[in-house]
């Protein structure tokens, strides 16, 4: 059965290798249990091993089977289980093959079967759940009766302080390495031995375990760090989403009797519920998951009570109590009563209810808030999201506001806010105010079109406010549109009185895979590519930070410990790939070789390393060490901003650009990139390597799954766009003429380039209109702000046949407008408004036009 596909295995069924030496019990949970040292078979065809450890881990097979049975009994589902039934004198499945099988063909086949079955389980867990957790069950004979949790960290590492362990080198060289990427903001020592670590969860069940908050380090006592299985089948080997631990179980009280094995198995199954939920957001169901629900959206003093429901899912064959917390500006006992502050569940009970009773109004206090959340005890697992409900005072008129579309894409065309008032009596006019990082006219309606007040007719309690979005083809950071209810006659701003619509820019350059502009949210470096390849800042809380520069946000690295890692992303393609970014090396930071970008070990196949080999040499190593060094020589530590780009094309030609100019090239790239590596910024991962951090800043970091052309690199370096670079950015053929109309909308490419329109989507330009304002004709249009090869002219005439008079002109290569006297011009973030000098009432006909000319 070893050659069967993963999809052929039926959960709960057992499959065996040759002579039943190896057993695989297929699962349908993301839990993988392995037992390599508890076998009993001693076949004559396999001679005894003559070197290495040969002592059997007594009762570990039985312990593993008990854990699996307990999980199944509680969930009705099956963990993956892989067992070696050969005695350790015949095969040590937790060693590499030479020591494990010692060149016996039957032992070697069993070894391959054992590890192939684990790989099958691992692949199934990743495919079904997006992650997996492997527990390799062993037994130790150490004097201290404790559980030793081996994450590939031994005495030397665990005896370090938490501050020392936060350095990326330690977490990265553990079997929890990618768990750090799943838990941004949580320090690695907290994951390893903190208050909710696996060790702490076991301690709470009366099972002494190292490492944990109670027992953080083994000191000088013997301690198993973890062996071949957790190195070969967790994220340690390939940066996968499967993490794991070697569980070294003591004999007394755990493995020695059937009763103790049963007790440990039950506790291990219980621990899996909170551990997997907190780290992976997954409820395995070995204990209940509690959630809080209500259909109510608001309460009113003197009104009807509101019912809440607490749902208990998962294993529930026991009684339990879930506590409830209340908060907000409303006071329990004065503004409302709660029928319960805790909920008691009897065995088997799935749901329970409680109510909030608003008390009678006693004053015109306006809206207050009631916050309700579950408050799990340490052994419980619950969704602790807070439900917030407004509590009206029952007498005054409150106006509440919400974003009906909290997130909208530019291409959605419109978004909505919703106003609600608490009474339908009479007419009401509500004052509002607009704010946010989105610019009216540039990103949504003109400011003059935005209402300053909203009228409610009698009998109407809800009013929607539509916002018309500008759908351009100009990539920008995401923006916010903020609306606020202002005080007014006959009402009070309620809760909430402020709402935000997040305007998501969905204009990404052709072929871009990662785009870190410089925005940091907590411990995430936000990706603007649309692919959600957000990087994780490490160490948690002290990683790279966002700083403001004259050219926007940048990511600052301290040269001591700050780094960032991206989740696994495939960006090489048959066409090639590119990496480009702006950087500045801080001259005050002294480091042994600033590492800017690292992907794999230097000089190995499929690797990329960009680093400072000296203060004057920026070195790019791509692939093997031979013919791999592309050096750029200048004084890099002068504190100046520079732009770097490296491209690899379909022919294996590697090119390095500095500040838009090609400085080195060579042939010989051998694809593909190493599929088991991830991209690091500001550090070079290595075996316990915590040196070589980057000190400085980086912005506009981009990864493409295609080679950039020279004009694109130049545009990125200078910030000035050209028509040729724009063509490639949108994936248009290089031979496309400026006058071509590829999408058939009647607009030539030159006009779409100038006005920020999408060249491959039929439709009008994003903003192009004329109006009469104060008796004069005004032409509004949106333009690409960074173009440097266009001459812009706004012209006017009384006769369509001409002549046309130039009112405003902006020549190529300059940012200044030349204006005719009395002409008004406004340029706000690329939204141009040109006001004619002629009064329309003094002319029988007046026309304005925009004329564009592409420089050679």
N, C-alpha and C positions, 0 to 999 in steps of 0.2 A: 504493500500500500504506500510505500514511501514516495512513489512517483505520482501519486494522485494530486489533482489540483485542490487548492484550499476550498474551493466551492463544492467539492465532492464530499467533504466530510460532514456528517450529521451530528449536531450537538448532542452530547450525552452518550454517543457511541464510542467504543474503544477500538483502536486500530494498532496493529503490531508490526514490527519489523521482522527480520529473519529470526526464526526459532523463538519468537516471542521474547527476545532479549530486551527490546525497547517497546514501551507502550505509550500511545498518545490517545488521550480522551478529549475529543473535540469539544469546544466550548462556544457559547454565545454571549459571553461577558468579556470585558476588557482586562480581566484578571488572568494571569498566566502563572501557574505553579509548577515548579520543576524540582525533581528529587534525583540527584545523580549519584548519591553515595550510600543508599540504603538497600541495595539489591542483595539477593540471597543465592542466585544461580551461580554454579561453579562448573561449567561444562568442560569436559576433557579436551575439546578441540581448541580451547584457548588456554595456553600455558599461563601460570602465575606470573605476574609482573615482577621484575627483579630489581627495580629501583623506583624511587618515589614513595609517597605515602600509600599504604595499603589497608589502613584501619577503617572498618565499616562504621558509618554514622548510625548507630543503633536506633531503630524505630523511626527513622526520618521518613521512610516510605509510608509507614502507617500514619505518621503525623500529617503528611501531605494529603493522604487520602481522607483523613478525618476533616481537614480544613475544607477540602473540596466538597465533601458530603454536607458539611454544615452550611456552606454557602448555597448549595443547591436546595437544601431543606428550607432555608429561609427565603429564597428568591424564586424557586421553581426554574432557575436557569443554571447554566453550567460554566464554571471556569475552565480554561484550557489547562490540561494536566499532562506533563511529560515525565515519565518514570524510567529510570534505568534499572532493570531487574538483575543485572549482572553484579556479582560481588565485586568490591573494589580491588580485590586481588587480581581480578580479570580485566577490569576496565575502570579507569578513573575519568568519568565523563566531564569533570570540572577542570580538566587540564587540556593543554593543546595536544594534538594528536600523537606526537612522538612519545611524550611521557605517558599519555593516557593509554595507548594501545601497544606501544613498544613493538611496532612493526608486524604484529599478527594481523592477517588479512580479515579474520572474522571479527576481531576486536575493533579493527579500523572501520569495518562496515557498520558495526553497532554504534560506534562513535558518530559516524556520519548520519545515521538514522536519528540518533538522539538530537543532534543539533539541527538537522533538517526539520524535524517535527517542531522544535522550538521556533524556527523561522516561519513555519506554516502558521503557528499560533500567533506569532508577532504580526505577520502580514494580515491575518484575518482581523485581529483586534484593531489595527490601524485603519483597515478598510471599513469596518463596521462602526467604529466609534471615534476615529480620529486620534486615538491614543491607546496606550496599553501600559499596564503595570505588572512587572515580573517579580515574583518572590521566589528566590532559589533557596530551598529549605535544606539546611544542614544541621549537624549536631557537633558541639564541642565538648571537650573534656577538661576545660580550664577549671581552676579551683573556685573562682567566683561564679556562683550560680546566677547567671544573668543571660538575657538575650543580647547578642552582639549583632548590630545592624551594620553590615558592610556595604558602603557606597563607594568602594575603592579608595577610601581614606583610612589611613592607619593611625597608629599612636602619634607619630610626629605631627601629622596634620591636625588631628582632633585635639591635641594638647595645646594648640594655638588659641589665642583670644578670638572673640567674635570679630573684632576689628581686623585682625590679620586674615581671618578666613573670608572676609568680604572681598579681598583682592580676587579679581576674576580667575586667576590661575588655579585656585583651589576648587571653586565650584565647577570650573570647566573640566577639571580632571576627576570628576565624580560621575556616578551613574545617574545623577539627578541633573546633569548639565543643562538639558533643554527645559527642565521644569522652571529654571530661572526665567526663561523667555516667556513661559505661560503665566508667570506670576510677577509682572513688573511692579515694582514698589515694595516687594517683600524681600528683605535681605536674605542672602543664601544661608547664613547661620540659623535664621529662623526656620527655614525649610528643613534644615539638617537636624537641628536639635532644639527648636523653639517650642512654644507652648502648645502648638497644634501639630507638631511633627509626629511621625510614626512612633518614635520612641516614647514620646509623651503620652500618646493615646494608649500604648500598651502599659505604661506605668500606671495610668489611671485605672486600669483593669486589674491592678495588683500584680503585674508582671514586670519586674525590674529590667530595664532596657537601656542600653548605651548605643549611640549618644541620644541624650534628651536634656531637657532643661534641668531635671533633677540630677542627671548623671552625664554631664556634657563631655567628659573626656576619660579615657581609660587609664591615664597616668602611665606607669611602667608595667602594668599587668598585661599579660598576653591578650591580644585582640586580633580577630580575623577581619581583614580589610575588604574581603571579597575576591573572588577568583575569576576563572576564565569565562564562566557562563554570563555573569553580569557585564563583563567587558565586551563579549562577543555578541550579545543579544539585546543591549539597551542602547540608549542614545550615546553612550560612551564611545561606541565604535563608528557610528554613522550620523550622529546628530538627529536621530529620528525622534518621533513623539512617544517612544516607548522608554520609560524610565524603570528603574528596578533597584532591588536590594538583595543582598545575600543575608538570609536570616539564619544566624548561628544559634540554635536552641540549646540551652543547658539540659542536662539529663534529669536531675532531681526536680520534681514538681512540674515538668513539662513533657518529657519523653518517656519517663520510667514506667508509668502504668496506663492502662486503658482509660481510666477515669481522668488522669491528668492530661492525657492527649486530647480527650474529648473537651475538657475545660479550656485548654489553650486554643483549640480549633474554634470553639464558640467565640472566645474573646477576639481572636484574630479576625474572624468574619465580622464581628461587630465593629471592630476598628476600621475595617475597610469602608464602611459607610461614610463617616465624617471625613476620613482621609481623602477619599476619591472625590467627594463632593467639594471640599474646600480647595483642592488642588487642580481638579479637572472639570468641576461643575457637573459631575455625573453622580447620580444616585444609583448605587448598585443594589439597594433594597434589602441589605442584611439587617438594617434597622430602619425605622420610619424616617421619611422626609416630611416635614411639616410645612404647609403653606397657608397663607392668609388670603381670603377672598371676600369681596363684597361687591354688590351691584350698585351701591349708593355712590353718588358723586358729590353730595352736599347734605348738610343738616341745617335746621332752622330752630331757634329757641322757641319752645312751646309747640314744636311740630312733632311728627310721628317718630318713633324710635327707628334706628337703622340696625339691620342685622349683619353680623360678620360670621364667616364660616372658617373654621380651621380644619384643613384636610390632612389626613395622615395616610401616607402611601408607603408601600414596602412591607417589611416584616412587622406585624402588629399583634402577634399572639402573646401580648402581655399588656398590663395596664401602665399608663404613664400620665404625666402632668406637664403641660406646656404653659409657661408664663407669658404674660402679655404686658408690654410697656406702653405707656401713654405719654405724649408730649404735646408740643405746640403752644400757642398763646392762650388757648382756652384752658380753664382750670377744672380738673375733675372734682366733682362735689359742689362746685359753684355754677359752672356753665353746663355740665352734663353729668350723668351718672352712667357707670358701666356695670352691667350685670355680673361680670367676671373680671378678675385680674389674672386668672389662670384657668386653664381648661383641663378637666380630668377625662381621660379616655379609659374605658374598660377594655379588656382583652378582646381583640377582633374588631373594635370600633374604628370606623373609617373617618367619620366627620362629627364635629361638634360645633354648636353655635353659641354666640353671645351677642348682646345688644348694647348699643349706646342710646341713652334716653336724654334728649335735650331738655333742659329745665326751662321754666317759664321766663320770658324776657323781664329784665329788671332795669335796663338802661339802653339808650341808643349808643351802642359801642361799636357799631359796624361789624365787619367780618372778623372772626377769630379763626384759628386753625386747630384742628385735632389731628395729632399724629398717632398712628397705631402701628405697632410692629411686634413680631414674635421675639421672645427673649429666651433662646435655647440655653439649657444648662450645658456643661462641658461635654457630656456624653451624647448630647442630642444634635440632630442635624435639621436645620430649618432655613428657609428662604427668609432672610431678615430685612428684605426691602420694606421701606416705610410707606404706608398709605397715608396720604394727607388729604383731609376733607375740610372745606370751609364750613364754619358755623355762623350762620347769619343771626343777627340780634332779634329778629322777628318783628321789628317795627320799622327800621330805616331802610331806605332804598340803597342797595349795594350793586355795583357794576363790576363784574368779573371778566377776566380776559384769558384766553388760551390761544396757543398756536394750533390751529386746526391741522396744519401741515408742518409739524416741527422740523422736518428736513425735506428740502426740495432740491432737485437738480436744476441747473440752468435750463436744460432742455425740456423740463416739465412745462415751461411757459408761464405758469402762475402758481402762487401760493395763497394761503388764506389764514387770517386771524378770525376769531369769533368772540364777540362781546355778548354777555348775558347779564340781564338785570333781574333782581329778585322780586320785582312786582310788575304786573302788566298794566297797572292803572295809569291813565293819562299819557300824554306825550312826554318824551324826555330827550334832551340833547346832551350828549356825553363828549367831553373834550379829550382829545388824544394827542400824543406827541411821538414823533418818529426819531429813531436814533440807530446806532449800530455802525459796523465797519463797512457795510455795503453803502455805496454812494448813489443817492437818487439821480436818475437820469443816466448814470453809467452802468448800474447793475439792475435797477428796476425803475418803476415809474419816475417821471420827472417830479421834483419836489412840489411844483405848483399843482400837480394832479393828486397829491396825497391829501386825504381829508384831514382837516384839523378838528373836526367834530363829526359825530355820528348821531343821526336822529332816529329815535324809536317812536313809531306811531303807537297810539293807544292799542292795547291788546297784544302787542308784539314784545316778546322777551329776548329774542336772539337776533343778532345781526352779524353777517359775515362781511369782512373787508377783504377784497381781492387785491393782490399785488401782482402786477405784470412784470415778468422777469425778462431781462435782456439776454438772449441766447446768442452769445458771440462765439468765436472760435479762438479766443485769446486765453491761454492757460494762466490762471491766477490762483492765489491762495483762496480758501473758502472764506466766505463773508457771513456776517450776521445782520439780520433786519430785526430791530427791536421796536416794539410798540408799547406805549405806556398809557394807562388811564390817568388823566389829571383830575383833580378835584373840580367840582362844578355845582351849579345850583340844583337842588332837589335830589342829590345822590352823594354817595361816598365811594371812593375806589375800594373795591372788595379784594378778596383773595382768590386767585392771584390778580394783581393789577399790572403786572409786567409780563410780557411773553416774547419769546425769541423764535424766529424762523431761521434755521441754519441753511444758508445758501451754498450748496455744494457745487464747486466748479468741476464740470465733467469734461473739460477740454484738455486732454492729455496728448503730448506729442506722439507721433507714430512710433510704435515699437518700444515705448518706455515701459520698464518693469518696476523700477523703484525711483522715487523722487522725494528726497528729503529736503524740503525748502529751508528748514530751520526752526519750524514750530515744534515745541516740546509740550506734551500734556502729561504731567506727572512723571512717570518713568518711561513714557513712550515717545520716541521720535516719530512724528506723524508722517505717513507716506501719502503724497498727493497724486500718485500715479493712477489711482482708482483700483489698484490691485490689493490694497490693504496689507502691504508688506511693511508694517510698522516695525521699527527697530526698538529693541529694549536697551535702556540705559543702565549701565552697571558701574559701580555698586549701587544697589537700591538706595535712593535718596541722596547719593553723592556722585551720580553719573553726570554725563555731559548736560549742560543747561543751555537754554535758548537766551541769546543776547541780541540786542538791537545794534545794527550798523547802518551806515548811510545807504546801504543797498538792500536793506531789509533784515530779516532775522537770520542769525547764524547759530551754529552749535559750537559751544566752547568746551574745550578739553583742557584739563589741568596739568597734564604731564606727569601725574603721580599715580592715579588709579582709575580715572574716568575712561570708559570705553563704551561702545555700543555694538550690539550684535543683531543681525537681521535673521528672521526665520528662514528656513531653507527655501530658496527660490531658484528655479532654473532660468537662466537668462542667456545661455549660449544657444545658437541656432545655426542651421546650415549657412546662413548669410554671414554670421559672425556676431560680435557684440562690442559694446563700448562702455566705458566708465568715464565720467566727467564731473568735476567739482571745482569750486573756488576754495582756496585755503590761505591761511596766514599762520606762519610759525612765530610763536612768541619768543623774542630774543632773550627774555628774562628767564625762560624755562630751560634748565640744563637736563638733558636726558640722553641716554646712550643709544641714540638712533631713533628719531621720531618715526613711528610706524603709522602711516596714514590709512592704508587699506591693506587688509590681509585676508586671503582666501586660500587656506591650505598652507602646508609647510613650504618654505622657500626652496626652490629648485626641484620640486617634485612635479610629476605630470599633473596637468589640470589645475595648477595653482597660479595665483596672482598675488604679488606682494609689491607694494609701493611704499618706499621708506627712504629716510635720509641716511646714507652711509657715511656722510661727513657733512660739515656745515655748508659745503659748496657742491655736494653731489646728491641729487635726487635720483634714486635708482628704481627702475621698474623691472621686476623679474616676472616673466610670464612663462610658465611651464618649466621644462627641464633646465638644469643649470647651464648646459652647453648653449652658447649663442642666445642667452636669455636676458642678458643685462642691457637695458636701454637707459643710459645715463644722461641726465640733463644737468649741466654745470653752470652755476651762478652762485651768488651769495643769498642763500635761502633764509637765513636767520636775521634778516634786516627788518622784520615786522611788517613788510608790505604784503598786500593781497595779490595773489596770482591765480591763474586758472590752469588746471591740469586736465588733460584728456588722453586716454589710450584707446585705440581702436584695433580690432582684429577683423579682417575681412574673410570672405569665403576661400581665399587662396592661402590663408595662413600668414598674410602680411601684417605685422604689428607696427603701429605708428604711435609715437608719443608727441603730444602738442603741449607747448607752454605758452600761455597768453595768446592762444589762437594760432601760433606758428608751429609748424612741424619741426621738431628738433632731432628726432631719431626715428629710424625704421629698420626693420629686419624681417626676414622670412623665417619659417620653421615652426610656427605654432601647430601643435598637434592636438586636435580636439579629441574628446570633449573636456569641459571643466569637470573637476572631480565631483560626482553627484552626492558625495557624503560630507561635503564641506559647507560651511556657511560664511557669510561675509561679515567681517569685523571692521569697525572704524576706530582708529586710535590705539590699536594694540596688536601684538603678534602672539596668538595663542601658541603655547608649546608645553612641553612636559614640565609642570610646576614653574613655568616662566611668568613672572610678574613684573618684568622690566620692559623698557622700550615704549612707554606710553607717549602719545602725541601731546604736545603742549602748544595750544593755539586755537584756531577756530576754523570751521568748515561751513560752507553754505552751498545751496543749490546742488546737492549731491544727486547725480543721475546715473542709472544703469539702464542700458538699452539692449534689446535682443537683435540688434543690427549694427553695422558699422556706421558711424557718423561720417558725413562728407566734410571736407575742409571748410566750406562756407558755414555749415552748422556749428562747427567748433568755434570758428571765428565769431559767430553771432553770440554764442554763449559767453565767450571770453570778454567781448566788448559790451554786451548788452544791447547791441544794435543789429536789428534784423535786416536781412536782404531777401530779395524775391527768391533767389536760388535756395537759401536756407529754409525759407517758408515752404517752398515746394517739397523739400525732403521731410520737413517736420510733419507734413500732412500726408506723406506717402505718395506724392504725385510723381509721375514720370519726369525725369530730368529734362526731357525734350519738350515738355508741355509749354506752349507759347503763352506769353502774358495775355494775349487776346483770345485764347482758347476758352470755350465754355464747356467744361467736362461734365457738369451735372445738368446741363440743359435748362438752366433757370433764367437765361438771358443776360447773365452777368459774367463778363470776362474775368479770368483769374486775377488780372491786375486790380480790378475793382474789389474783388473779394479779399485779396491780400491787403489792400489799403484800409478797408472798412471792417476788418475782423470777422468776415463771414466764413462759413464752412464751405470749402471748395468742392466737397464731394456730396453735399446735401442741397437739393434744390430749395430755393426760398429767398426771401428778401434779405438784404443786409440787416444786421441786428438793430441798427438805429439810424434812420436817414429820413428826415422830415423837414418841412418848412411850415412856418406859422406867421401870422400877423400879430405883432405885439407892439402896442402903443403907436399904431399907424405905420409901422415899418416891417418889412419882410425880414424874417430871421431863418437862417438855414442851420439845422442841427445835424451833426453826423458824428459817428463813432469812428475813431481811427486807431490803427496800430501805433502805439506810442513810441515804439523802438525802431521804426523803419528809418534807414539812413540813405536809401537809394531812390526815394520818391521826392518829387517836387509837387507840392499841393498848391492849388489856386482856387480861390472862391471868386466867382465872377458874376456880374449882373448886367442886365441890358433892358431897354424898353422895347426892343425889336428882336424877335427870335432869329432873324436873319443876320443880326449883328449890327454894329460891332459890339463885342463883349468887353466890359471894363473890369480889370482885375482890382478887387477890393482888398484881398488879403493873399499873401504868398509866403509859403515856407519852402525855401529851396532845399534840395538834397544836401546831406552832410551838415545840416545846421538845425538847431532847435528853435530858432527865432522866426517870428512872423513879421513880415513887412506889411503895414496897413496904410490904406488911403485915409486921408483926414476924415474925421467924423465916423469912421467905421468902428463898431464895437466888436470885440472878440473875447470870448472866454474859453479857456482850456482847463477842464477839470477832469484829471485822470483819463484823458483821452476823449472826453466828450467835448466836441468843439461846437460853439455857438457863434455865428457871425451875423451881425445886425447891419442891414443896409443903411446907407446915409439918406436915401431918398424916401420921402413920405409918399405912401402909395396913393394918397388922394391927389397928389400933384402930378401923377402920371397915369395915362389911360391903361397902361399895361406894364408890369414889372416882373422880371424873371431873374432867378439866381441859379447858379450851377456850380458843381465841383469838377475841376479838371485835374487829372493826374498825369504825370510824366515820369517814366522810369529812366533813371540814369544809366549810362553804359557801364 
